[in-house]
Amino acid sequence: MKRAAIVLLTATMVGPSAAPPRPEPAVAHVAVAPGRGPAGFVPANPVADPTAPTRLRIPAIQVDAPLEELHLDASGALAAPRAWADAGWYADGTVPGDVGPAVIAGHVDSTTGPAVFYRLDRLRPGDLVEVRRGAAWVSFAVAAVRRYPKNAFPTARVYGPTPDPELRLITCSGAFDNAQRSYVDNTVVYAVAT
């Protein structure tokens, strides 16, 4: 079992209110420091069901997208989904539907327009989120939607252990910092299994 604590989501994507699109798209990532996490961090449980999740549906915001497997890159960051229209799940963490906080990340926009999680901040408590695992869909209900400055990201709250299956949907938000080529905030959706 791999030990990893996900520290914070940063992105380097062009924002809807940003200057004209850059010639090359940048990449969103989740910085992960192996073995260095908040006090009390518990690594993901062993996978109870080896069937990998393959699709994400969020009817309230018209998301029906494939799920890519996301892993850590050489710098210790979680690689972003390759396609702007795809979401990705942290395959070395909790599998959606297993006990613990499963993480799904997605781009908010691209150099050409909205991406898969463009409307993530419009979700409300009770909205349905479904993840396909094998032949079945695992259902979650949105519990809360929060926005955090990246420089004050609540790592323990977002990635700490949970007694039940939970889901975290994460994307960038807030103002776009042209100098850093990154948004200044993250939107995190907390969802619980139904």
N, C-alpha and C positions, 0 to 999 in steps of 0.2 A: 504494500500500500504506500503510495507516495504521500509525503507530508508537504503541504503547501498552504500558505495563508495568502489569500488574495487581498492586496493592499488597497488599490484604488483604480478606478477606470479613468483612463485618459484617452482623448481622441484627437486626431489631427485631420479633421474633415472640414470641408467648406460649409459654412452655415448659411441658412436661408437669407440672413440679412448681411452677410459678409460681402467683401469686395468681389469683383468678378472671379469666376472659378480659376483655380491654379491649373497649370498645364498637367501636373502629375497628381493623381490622387494620393493622399496619405493614408495611413493605416491606423485604425483604432486598436487599442490594446488594453489589457488589464495587467498592471504591474504585479508580479507575484514574487515574493521573497521566500524561497524554500526554507523551511525550518524556522522562519522568523515571523511570528504572528502575534496577535494580541494575547494577553494572559488568558488562559482558559480555552484557547483555540483547540478544537478537536478535529483531526483530519477526517475526511469522508469515510463513511462506513464501507465495508466491502460490498461490492455490488451484489444485491440479492437476486436480480434478474439480469443476465448478461445481454438481453436484447437492448440494443442501443436505440435512443430516441431518434426519429427521422423527420418529424414534421411538427410545426407549431401553428395553432389556430387561435386567433383572438377576434371573435366576431364583432365586438363593439368598435374596433378600429380597422376592420377589414384586412386583417393579417391572416394569410394562409401561405406559409413559407416552408421550404425545406430547412432542415437543421444540419449544419455542418459540425463535424467534430472539431473542437478547438483544443489545442495543446500549448504548452509553453514554448517560446522560441529561445534562441541562444542567450538572449539578454534576461531571461526569466520573466518575460511578459507573456500574457495570453494573446496568441495571435488572433487577429480579427477575422470574421468571415471573409472569404475571398470575394464573394458576390455581394453587391450592395443590397440586393433583394432577399438575401438569405439571412437567417439568424444562426447563431452557433452556440452549442452547449459545451461547458467546460468538462471534457471527457475524463479528466483525471480527478474530478471531484465527485460530488453526489449525482447519481442518475435521477432525473426527474421521476418522482413517484416513490423513491426510497427515502428513508428517514434522513433528514438533514436538509440544508439549503442548497438546492440545485441552482446553478447559475446559467442563464442564457443571455448572451450579449448580441447587440446588433447595431449597425450604423444608423444614425439619425438622418443623414443625408449624404449626398455624393457630389461630385463635381458637376453633375448634370441635373440634380433635383432631389426630391425626397427619396429616402431609403426605407428599409423594412420597419424601423421603429420611429418613424417621423411623427406619428401621433401617439406615441407611448404615454405622454403626459396627460392625455385626455381620458385615460382609464379611470374608473371610479370603483369604490368598494362594491363588491358583489359581481362585477363583470367576470365573465367566463374566460379562462385560458385553458387550452387543451394541448397536450403533448402526445404524439403518437409513439407508442412503444410496441413493436411487433404488430400484432393484429388488433391491439386495443388502444383506446385513448385514455390517458390519465387526465382527470379534470381538476382544476384549481379555481379558486375564487379569489379575486383581488381583495386584499385586506387594507392596503394603504399605498399611496403614491407619494413619494418624497423627492425633494431636490436638495442636493448637497453641494457646497463648494468643493472642488477637487482637493484643495489644500486643507480641508477639514473633513475628509471622508470618514464616516463612522464604520471602520473596518469590522470591529467586533459585532456591531449590530447587524450588519449586512451579511457577513460570512460566518458568524459564530454558530455553534451547534444549536439545533432545534430538536424538540422531542418528537416532532411529527414531520411528514413530508412537506416541504415548503419549496417555493420557487422564487427566484430573484430575477427579474428582467431588468437589464441595465443598458442605458444609452447615454449619450452626451446631451447637454442642454445648456441653457443660459446664453450669455453673450459669447461671441466668437472673438478670440484673441488672435488678430492677424499676425502679430510678431511670433507667437508660439505655434500658430497654425493648429489651434486647439480650442475647444469650448472650455469655459471656466467652471462649469458645473456638470453634475451627473444627475439623471433621473433614475430612481430605483423604484420598481414596482414590487411590492411584497405580496405574495399570493400563498394561500394554504390549500392543501388537498381537500377535495370535497367528497 
